[in-house]
């Protein structure tokens, strides 16, 4: 199963990018042995529309256009479900073992994701009730993907 993160906005050079790259590389190394075909990132430019509703709609259209057929869509949103790391790893394993071709993780821009896109998702998750900058959400998602892979591999990284 291929894992694709579709994110609004670019992650510029700096500590967030370095940390995201580190977790992405770690995931890819252990993930290949577990049947994951890589971790791709598709960055989509932020909409320049004047109002938030139009920006969210334009960004949702761009995200939807990047989602391949036979994919599971997971949206990241502060109103989502709080999923612990073990449960997150079980979702990944279930999708992989069930023949899902792609697990798509969508991260919205400053205005968040459109309600229509969130309704389309198989799962909406939150990293707590706080609102996080989308750059940090990307880093936290990559870390959780790596952590999930270590759980599935029986690696000691995850201690719970």
C-alpha positions as CSV (number, residue, x, y, z in Angstrom):
1,X,0.0,0.0,0.0
2,X,1.2,3.4,-0.9
3,X,0.9,6.2,1.6
4,X,0.4,9.7,0.2
5,X,0.2,12.9,2.2
6,X,-1.6,15.8,0.3
7,X,-0.8,19.0,2.1
8,X,-1.9,22.6,1.4
9,X,1.2,24.8,1.5
10,X,4.9,24.1,1.1
11,X,7.2,23.1,3.9
12,X,10.1,25.4,3.6
13,X,13.7,24.7,4.5
14,X,14.3,24.7,8.3
15,X,13.8,22.5,11.4
16,X,10.3,21.4,10.5
17,X,11.4,20.2,7.1
18,X,14.4,18.4,8.5
19,X,12.3,16.7,11.1
20,X,9.7,15.7,8.6
21,X,12.3,14.3,6.2
22,X,13.9,12.3,9.1
23,X,10.6,10.6,10.0
24,X,9.8,10.1,6.3
25,X,13.1,8.3,5.7
26,X,12.7,6.2,8.9
27,X,9.2,5.2,7.8
28,X,10.3,4.3,4.3
29,X,13.1,2.1,5.6
30,X,11.0,0.1,8.0
31,X,7.8,0.4,6.0
32,X,9.1,-1.5,2.9
33,X,9.6,-4.6,5.0
34,X,5.9,-4.3,6.1
35,X,4.4,-4.0,2.7
36,X,4.2,-0.2,2.4
37,X,5.3,1.1,-0.9
38,X,6.6,4.4,0.2
39,X,5.5,7.7,1.7
40,X,4.9,10.4,-0.9
41,X,4.1,14.1,-0.3
42,X,2.1,16.2,-2.7
43,X,2.2,19.9,-1.8
44,X,-0.6,22.1,-3.2
45,X,-0.4,25.8,-3.4
46,X,-2.6,27.7,-1.0
47,X,-5.6,29.4,-2.6
48,X,-5.4,33.1,-3.0
49,X,-9.2,33.7,-2.9
50,X,-10.4,36.5,-0.7
51,X,-12.8,34.6,1.6
52,X,-12.2,31.5,3.7
53,X,-15.1,29.5,2.2
54,X,-13.8,30.0,-1.4
55,X,-10.3,29.2,-0.3
56,X,-11.4,25.9,1.3
57,X,-13.5,25.0,-1.7
58,X,-10.6,25.6,-4.1
59,X,-8.2,23.7,-2.0
60,X,-10.6,20.8,-1.5
61,X,-11.0,20.6,-5.3
62,X,-7.2,20.4,-5.7
63,X,-6.9,17.8,-3.0
64,X,-9.8,15.7,-4.5
65,X,-8.1,15.8,-7.9
66,X,-5.0,14.3,-6.5
67,X,-6.7,11.3,-4.9
68,X,-6.3,8.1,-7.0
69,X,-9.1,5.6,-7.3
70,X,-9.3,2.8,-4.7
71,X,-7.9,5.0,-2.0
72,X,-8.8,5.5,1.7
73,X,-9.0,9.1,2.6
74,X,-8.0,10.3,6.0
75,X,-8.4,13.9,6.9
76,X,-6.6,15.7,9.7
77,X,-8.8,18.1,11.5
78,X,-9.1,19.4,15.1
79,X,-12.7,18.2,15.2
80,X,-11.5,14.6,14.3
81,X,-11.2,11.6,16.5
82,X,-8.3,11.3,18.9
83,X,-6.7,8.0,17.9
84,X,-3.8,6.6,19.9
85,X,-0.7,5.3,18.2
86,X,-1.7,1.6,18.6
87,X,-5.1,2.2,17.0
88,X,-3.5,4.2,14.3
89,X,-1.2,1.3,13.5
90,X,-4.2,-1.1,13.4
91,X,-6.0,1.2,10.8
92,X,-2.9,1.1,8.6
93,X,-2.6,-2.7,8.9
94,X,-6.3,-3.2,8.2
95,X,-6.1,-1.1,5.0
96,X,-2.9,-2.7,3.9
97,X,-4.2,-6.2,4.5
98,X,-7.6,-5.4,3.0
99,X,-6.0,-4.6,-0.4
100,X,-6.3,-0.8,-0.2
101,X,-4.0,0.6,-2.9
102,X,-3.5,4.0,-1.3
103,X,-4.0,5.6,2.1
104,X,-4.3,9.4,1.5
105,X,-3.8,11.8,4.4
106,X,-5.1,15.3,3.7
107,X,-3.8,18.3,5.6
108,X,-5.6,21.6,5.0
109,X,-4.3,25.1,4.9
110,X,-4.8,27.9,7.3
111,X,-8.6,27.7,7.0
112,X,-8.7,24.0,7.4
113,X,-10.5,21.4,5.2
114,X,-13.9,21.9,3.6
115,X,-16.8,20.1,5.3
116,X,-17.4,18.3,2.0
117,X,-13.9,16.8,2.0
118,X,-14.2,15.8,5.6
119,X,-17.5,14.0,4.9
120,X,-15.8,12.1,2.1
121,X,-13.1,10.8,4.4
122,X,-13.1,7.3,5.9
123,X,-11.5,8.6,9.0
124,X,-10.9,12.1,10.4
125,X,-8.2,12.3,13.1
126,X,-7.0,15.1,15.4
127,X,-3.8,15.5,17.2
128,X,-5.7,16.7,20.3
129,X,-8.2,19.5,20.6
130,X,-5.6,22.3,20.0
131,X,-5.2,24.0,16.6
132,X,-1.8,23.2,15.1
133,X,0.1,24.9,12.3
134,X,-0.1,22.7,9.2
135,X,3.7,22.5,9.1
136,X,3.6,20.9,12.6
137,X,0.7,18.6,11.7
138,X,2.8,17.2,8.8
139,X,5.7,16.5,11.2
140,X,3.4,14.9,13.7
141,X,1.8,12.8,11.0
142,X,5.1,11.6,9.7
143,X,6.2,10.7,13.2
144,X,2.9,8.8,13.8
145,X,3.3,6.9,10.5
146,X,6.9,5.9,11.6
147,X,5.6,5.0,15.1
148,X,2.8,2.9,13.6
149,X,5.3,1.0,11.4
150,X,7.5,0.3,14.4
151,X,4.5,-1.0,16.3
152,X,3.6,-3.3,13.4
153,X,7.2,-4.5,13.2
154,X,7.5,-5.1,16.9
155,X,10.3,-2.6,17.1
156,X,11.0,-1.1,20.6
157,X,10.6,2.6,19.5
158,X,7.0,2.7,20.8
159,X,6.8,2.2,24.5
160,X,3.3,2.1,25.9
